[in-house]
Amino acid sequence: MEVKSEAVSQLEYNSIREQLIIPEYGRHLQKLIDQITVIKDKEERNKAAKYVISVMGSLNPHLRDVPDFQHKLWDQLFIMSDFRLEVDSPYPIPSRDVLNQRPDTLNYPQNFPKYRFYGNNITYMIDVAMKWEEGDMKSALILVIANHMKKCYLSWNKETVEDEVIFNHLLELSDGKINLFKSNEELSNSHNLMKVNKKMSNKSQFNSNNKNSNTKNIHKKKSINPKNQKRK
């Protein structure tokens, strides 16, 4: 009974254990790292640290010899030791401040643009075009943007659109800096642009036609089957 009670007293429950820093590696590896941090001899600590790195790499053997992955393992080793481990690392040792540093806020795109059928990328392309120097390259880029706007307009609105409508929208989106009314350029034909827009729909239609033809063939085979024919 004394042996049993002593064994029970040695049991550890997750509720009383310390929280794992990186749970993916498990508690045994965490305990091993905690033991390394208290080794007094520096050479022994270095050997133990390399051994732990090999154990961590064995969990992902296909990435074990990749240089970037090795850097990641060493960083995780210092993080799991709560930055208390003092060993010679082949990579820069991370700090707690860098780990706790918050990332920069992302600039999300406009949620409610005026012309939603153009998308947000059009506004980025227009901003880039306005920064370019005057010349043939800028004129060609503006013409590409206008044709793309026309294609987007045709995809979501109707089958035909006048070039003047696209020119007005481009003038408005560029704050009056890009004016195609002054040029003699003409946009691509609406029929040609609609061909490009219908490529994917033609593919889906082709697949549906194949399915319909297969079902028709199945019905024909059933009708040809003598068992399905009525006896005269």
Summary of the structure (lengths in Angstrom):
residues: 232
radius of gyration: 34.1
end to end distance: 91.9
largest distance: 101.7
contacts: 502
relative contact order: 0.06
helix: 64%
strand: 0%
